[in-house]
C-alpha cells in the first residue's frame, strides 16, 4: 500500500499526514516517487535496501508537495533531504545512512520492529 498525498493540501494537513503515517507504520520511507517508479537514485537505493530486509513497509511520495513535506519532515528528523526512513517512529536516516548500515551488517536489525 502506498500513501498518496494530494498536491493541493495545506501545510497543516500535510503535517498531520506526516505525523500520522510515522505513528501508524513500523517502517516508512518518504521518497521521491513510489515503489513502482522511484523518481531519484537515492530514493531507489533506499527502497531497494529496505526491501531486502522488510516485506511490508509504507512509502510516501513527497513530490506532489515537496517543499511542504520537507518542512513537515524536518520537525521529526531535523533533515531536509529526501529520502527519509523512520522505524517505530524514530528517524533512521536517508539513503547514505541505510547504505552504511547495510555495509556494516546492521540494517536488518535496525529495520526490525519487535
C-alpha positions in Angstrom: 0.0 0.0 0.0 1.4 3.4 -0.9 0.3 6.6 0.7 -0.8 9.1 -2.0 -1.0 12.7 -0.9 -2.9 15.4 -2.8 -0.9 18.2 -4.3 -3.2 20.9 -3.1 -3.0 20.1 0.6 -2.2 22.9 3.1 0.7 22.8 5.5 -1.3 21.7 8.5 -2.9 18.8 6.6 0.5 17.6 5.3 2.0 17.9 8.8 -0.9 15.9 10.2 -0.4 13.2 7.5 3.3 13.0 8.2 2.7 12.7 11.9 0.0 10.0 11.3 2.0 7.9 8.8 5.1 7.9 11.1 3.0 6.9 14.1 0.9 4.3 12.3 3.6 2.3 10.5 6.5 0.3 11.7 8.7 1.3 8.8 8.0 4.2 6.5 10.1 5.7 3.6 9.4 9.2 2.5 10.7 9.3 -1.1 10.6 10.9 -4.5 8.2 8.7 -6.5 6.7 5.4 -5.4 7.6 1.8 -5.1 6.9 1.1 -8.8 8.6 4.3 -10.1 11.2 5.9 -7.8 12.0 9.3 -9.2 15.6 9.7 -8.0 18.6 7.4 -7.5 18.7 8.0 -3.7 15.1 7.0 -3.3 15.5 3.9 -5.5 18.6 2.9 -3.4 16.7 3.4 -0.1 13.7 1.4 -1.5 16.0 -1.5 -2.5 17.8 -1.6 0.8 14.7 -1.6 2.9 13.1 -4.2 0.6 15.9 -6.6 1.2 15.0 -6.8 4.8 11.3 -5.9 5.2 8.4 -7.4 3.3 5.8 -4.7 4.0 6.5 -1.1 4.7 4.9 2.2 3.9 6.1 4.7 1.3 5.1 8.3 0.8 5.6 10.1 -2.4 6.7 13.7 -1.4 6.9 15.1 -5.0 3.3 16.5 -5.1 4.2 18.9 -2.3 8.0 18.6 -1.9 8.7 21.8 0.0 5.8 21.3 2.4 6.8 17.7 3.0 10.4 18.8 3.6 9.3 21.3 6.2 6.9 18.7 7.9 9.6 16.0 8.0 12.3 18.4 9.4 10.0 18.6 12.5 10.7 14.9 13.1 14.2 14.5 11.8 16.0 17.8 11.6 16.9 16.9 8.0 15.5 18.5 4.8 16.9 15.9 2.3 14.8 13.2 0.8 14.5 10.2 1.2 14.0 9.8 4.9 13.4 6.5 6.7 11.6 6.1 10.0 11.4 2.9 12.1 9.0 2.7 15.0 8.5 6.4 14.9 12.2 7.2 15.1 14.3 8.8 12.3 16.9 6.4 10.9 18.3 8.4 8.0 18.5 8.7 4.3 20.0 6.6 1.6 23.5 7.1 2.7 22.8 6.0 6.3 20.9 3.0 5.1 23.9 2.1 2.8 26.3 2.4 5.7 24.1 0.3 8.0 23.8 -2.4 5.3 27.6 -2.5 4.7 28.2 -3.0 8.4 25.5 -5.7 8.5 23.3 -3.7 10.9 20.4 -2.7 8.6 18.3 -5.8 9.2 18.4 -5.3 12.9 17.7 -1.6 12.6 14.6 -2.2 10.4 13.2 -5.0 12.6 10.3 -3.9 14.7 9.6 -6.2 17.6 
